[in-house]
Amino acid sequence: MRMRSQNLLSSFVNVAIATNIFAFISLSGNFQNHIFEAHALEAKVNSANKSNPNRFLFIDLQNHWSRLFVEGLLSQPDLKAALVNPDGNSQFQPDRPITRAELANLLEIAFANRNAPKITTRLNEPATKAEALVAIASQLNLNSKANKTPQTYLLSMYRDALKVPDYAIPAIATMTQQSLVTNYPDPRILAPTNAITKSELAVLLYQALAYQKKLPALVSLYTINPNRQLWDRELMQVTRLEVSISKRQVTAFHGEVPLKTYPVAVGKAGWSTPIGNHRVLQTIKYPAWQNPFTGDVIPSKDPENPLGDRWIGFWTDGKDWSGFHGTPNRASVGQAASHGCIRMYNEDIRELFSQVTKETIVRVSP
């Protein structure tokens, strides 16, 4: 909605070496705690080897980051039969990509959850890490709606969170919160669209079974700590808003760090949203609105107010305005439906309103 200017004046993160097991330390981690955990894991491996030194003799696992988890998972006879090639010449092939058919088979063996959706298509294609995480979350019956802002949470946990497919965001956020996500070599790089390897899947399956109390819990320096975020989003001010007309979305940035992406409605034909570089000129809480054609005024806080309860103006020709605002017409978000303004869900504009200032840059691209 393009506003008349006079109507806007109303009420307003070191690397440590731990013998052949874990080497990378998250930049946000605690050095002493990591060293303690690494020594504890090494002690467990040594203890297991002493009690049964010939238990597993995979040549390609001897110095592999996933060894402890793989060997623990292979203590399950059915999974061992599915994962170990009897003619493999003492090779586990930890870095071999897993197909969707293999993923489906391993999920069935590990969980036997009849209620979980089955993988039945593109069986010969490599499975991605995002697909594996979503499938395991389903097998565990995790509540993917527990996190009310999953995209924001993932952005605070992973440096490549923007690569997470939309369908996978809730499930991966929930898996992360349950300490069920492990990434090698950098815990903060999820690589969600990469093909998942045999060892990566083995680690995730082990952790899922440990979550179900079917295997003893193990600690890894590569497992994300759900309480150790890259930054505190609530303390980070939005310095730039990038609007994509074609994608119908706006992304908030702090410097070069993307904070969150919101769906929006943009100007319809004949009322295009102003393209170019702008900056926030005006912020109003509970704006009133006057119909530019009839002069009728809808007061602030009225449920039918087309501006919702927040306004962030960024362009004016001295008479008319364009800006971000809420809307009572939720169905219009995602469409080219406004008179030049950028409509947002009321809950989204409230969140954004609290983080922008009159120094915030607004870039609108086609």
Secondary structure, DSSP 8 states (H G I E B T S, - for coil): --EEGGGGSS-------BTTTB----TTS-HHHHHHHHHHHHHHHHHHHHH-TTS---GGGTT-TTHHHHHHHTTSHHHHHHH--TTSTT---TTSB-BHHHHHHHHHHHH--TTS----SSTTSB-BHHHHHHHHHHHTT--TTS-SSHHHHHHHH-TTGGGS-GGGHHHHHHHHHTT--B-SS-TT---TTSB-BHHHHHHHHHHHHHHTTSS-----TTB--TT--SS-GGG----EEEEETTTTEEEEEETTEEEEEEE-BEE-TTS----EEEE--EEEES--EE-TTT--EE-TT-TT-TTTTEEEEEEE-SSEEEEEE--S-GGGTTSEEESSSEE--HHHHHHHHTT--TT-EEEEE-
